Amino acid sequence: VAEEVLRPAAGALDATSPPQRVAPGSPFFTAMATLTSLGYHRLFVPGDGVDKEDHAAWRVRALVVEELGWGSLGLATAFLVDMLPFVSVARFGTDELRAELLRPWLEDEVASWHGCWAITEPDHGSDYLGLRDDDPGIRHGPPVAMLGVRDDPQGELFFDEVFVPDHRVLVPPGPLYPVFGDQLLCMTSSIIALAAVGVARAAFEEALAYARRRVQGGHVIASHKNIQFTLYGMFERVETARAYARAVLAHTFRTVLGAGSWGTGASPRHTRTSQASCKRIAFEVAHDAVQVCGASGLVQGALVDRRFRDARSLLIEDGTVEVLGLDAARDLVGNYEHDHDDLEEMMQRW
Ligand SMILES: Cc1cc2nc3c(=O)[nH]c(=O)nc-3n(C[C@H](O)[C@H](O)[C@H](O)COP(=O)(O)OP(=O)(O)OC[C@H]3O[C@@H](n4cnc5c(N)ncnc54)[C@H](O)[C@@H]3O)c2cc1C
């Protein structure tokens, strides 16, 4: 799927205009429909089937996210963000909301439902609400042209005097609200880290293949020590990033979704470290891949060029690496001696 569906769709989307990317029949919707028809949208749905101690299950999820990121960062992140409101409704929604939103989404086979997570606001502080884009007062801006992840069309959402009925409020204002927000960020951080590993691996593999075939001065460039050392450095970072990201993902999901109930044991400092470090590694590896490929790596639309632009965007999307680092630092300074946050203290702090 990553190779035969996501990669061609990502290449086509990168080359088209923002309005074309969201037009009916666009490769974006075809790719989303394929992933949905295969049931990948149910990857993180909590339920009785989630076995807390089933390490293999978390490993498989980690593998799937890495593969999606390897295929296309934009389509992977779009697909993963799509899931968020529904996974949240699965756990916190009223029966009415579950019937209205969750059930049709679970049974969806053509990606007719798209979720979004509106967390970035002018002054921050978004709410966890189950809204639909055809609700009165909700409108969205035009798709924006960006440097990278063009296969994940971006745009603003506007909420003007939107009425939210009680049954659509997932987590009401109060002490649970910030805890939920933090634990959700732990989940998204540990997932996006593995998508970043996928980007890094794709860039590394592209550079390796190029170095093996590119002949300069009568030899393939892979025979030069400097290229060998660069390739080794890329490989080393991909492997170590993956190991850390997998460990963090397994811990996060065992503690948050394990045994069919939401826990609050995910670690802010470890999940933010996983996200920030894997993003940085993805950028460094993509940067090295451009260098190994020489001018070929600069050709617009080439895989290495797209990986580099995507990895650069990744340093900003889903939280800048600086803000993620500061978030981890807060947890470190205040909580280093403890395995996880004290719930009472956490509710007061926020
Ligand atoms: C491809 C893409 C997809 C996205 N998808 C979504 C989405 O699905 N939902 C959504 O809600 N948002 C989304 N975003 C928005 C994204 O989360 C924000 O762009 C990101 O969190 C940074 O916020 P900002 O752009 O407002 O930058 P700013 O917050 O203005 O940051 C600008 C600079 O200031 C620094 N800075 C900001 N605040 C602080 C602070 N408190 N302390 C120290 N330094 C600080 C930052 O590190 C950065 O260098 C997406 C962005 C991109 C690029």
The ligand as a MOL file (V3000), in Angstrom:
LIG
                    3D

  0  0  0     0  0            999 V3000
M  V30 BEGIN CTAB
M  V30 COUNTS 53 58 0 0 0
M  V30 BEGIN ATOM
M  V30 1 C 1.6660 20.5810 7.6200 0
M  V30 2 C 0.9800 21.1310 8.8190 0
M  V30 3 C -0.1420 20.4760 9.3370 0
M  V30 4 C -0.8070 20.9920 10.4460 0
M  V30 5 N -1.9420 20.3480 10.9110 0
M  V30 6 C -2.6340 20.8870 11.9370 0
M  V30 7 C -3.8530 20.2900 12.4050 0
M  V30 8 O -4.2720 19.2340 11.9140 0
M  V30 9 N -4.5360 20.8890 13.4140 0
M  V30 10 C -4.0840 22.0340 13.9940 0
M  V30 11 O -4.7590 22.5230 14.8860 0
M  V30 12 N -2.9280 22.6310 13.5960 0
M  V30 13 C -2.2070 22.0830 12.5820 0
M  V30 14 N -1.0230 22.6850 12.1630 0
M  V30 15 C -0.5530 23.8620 12.8390 0
M  V30 16 C 0.6700 23.5370 13.7040 0
M  V30 17 O 0.2960 22.7580 14.8270 0
M  V30 18 C 1.3280 24.8620 14.1050 0
M  V30 19 O 1.8040 25.4530 12.9140 0
M  V30 20 C 2.4660 24.6510 15.0940 0
M  V30 21 O 1.9960 24.1670 16.3300 0
M  V30 22 C 3.2090 25.9600 15.3470 0
M  V30 23 O 2.3000 26.9990 15.6200 0
M  V30 24 P 2.3720 28.3370 14.7730 0
M  V30 25 O 2.4870 28.0050 13.3290 0
M  V30 26 O 1.2440 29.1920 15.2250 0
M  V30 27 O 3.7530 28.9910 15.1680 0
M  V30 28 P 4.0250 29.8700 16.4670 0
M  V30 29 O 3.3940 29.2470 17.6720 0
M  V30 30 O 3.6990 31.2860 16.1610 0
M  V30 31 O 5.5900 29.6970 16.5970 0
M  V30 32 C 6.5330 30.5180 15.9030 0
M  V30 33 C 7.9010 30.3340 16.5500 0
M  V30 34 O 7.8580 30.7340 17.9350 0
M  V30 35 C 8.2480 29.6680 18.7910 0
M  V30 36 N 7.3550 29.6710 19.9550 0
M  V30 37 C 5.9850 29.7090 19.9430 0
M  V30 38 N 5.4990 29.6680 21.1940 0
M  V30 39 C 6.5620 29.5840 22.0190 0
M  V30 40 C 6.6970 29.4990 23.4430 0
M  V30 41 N 5.6340 29.4940 24.2560 0
M  V30 42 N 7.9410 29.4330 23.9540 0
M  V30 43 C 9.0080 29.4410 23.1490 0
M  V30 44 N 8.9520 29.5020 21.7870 0
M  V30 45 C 7.7480 29.5700 21.2390 0
M  V30 46 C 8.0710 28.4060 17.9560 0
M  V30 47 O 8.9450 27.3680 18.3750 0
M  V30 48 C 8.3670 28.8860 16.5520 0
M  V30 49 O 9.7480 28.8400 16.3020 0
M  V30 50 C -0.3280 22.1710 11.0590 0
M  V30 51 C 0.8260 22.8070 10.5690 0
M  V30 52 C 1.4760 22.2870 9.4650 0
M  V30 53 C 2.7310 22.9840 8.9520 0
M  V30 END ATOM
M  V30 BEGIN BOND
M  V30 1 1 1 2
M  V30 2 1 2 3
M  V30 3 2 2 52
M  V30 4 2 3 4
M  V30 5 1 4 5
M  V30 6 1 4 50
M  V30 7 2 5 6
M  V30 8 1 6 7
M  V30 9 1 6 13
M  V30 10 2 7 8
M  V30 11 1 7 9
M  V30 12 1 9 10
M  V30 13 2 10 11
M  V30 14 1 10 12
M  V30 15 2 12 13
M  V30 16 1 13 14
M  V30 17 1 14 15
M  V30 18 1 14 50
M  V30 19 1 15 16
M  V30 20 1 16 17
M  V30 21 1 16 18
M  V30 22 1 18 19
M  V30 23 1 18 20
M  V30 24 1 20 21
M  V30 25 1 20 22
M  V30 26 1 22 23
M  V30 27 1 23 24
M  V30 28 2 24 25
M  V30 29 1 24 26
M  V30 30 1 24 27
M  V30 31 1 27 28
M  V30 32 2 28 29
M  V30 33 1 28 30
M  V30 34 1 28 31
M  V30 35 1 31 32
M  V30 36 1 32 33
M  V30 37 1 33 34
M  V30 38 1 33 48
M  V30 39 1 34 35
M  V30 40 1 35 36
M  V30 41 1 35 46
M  V30 42 1 36 37
M  V30 43 1 36 45
M  V30 44 2 37 38
M  V30 45 1 38 39
M  V30 46 1 39 40
M  V30 47 2 39 45
M  V30 48 1 40 41
M  V30 49 2 40 42
M  V30 50 1 42 43
M  V30 51 2 43 44
M  V30 52 1 44 45
M  V30 53 1 46 47
M  V30 54 1 46 48
M  V30 55 1 48 49
M  V30 56 2 50 51
M  V30 57 1 51 52
M  V30 58 1 52 53
M  V30 END BOND
M  V30 END CTAB
M  END
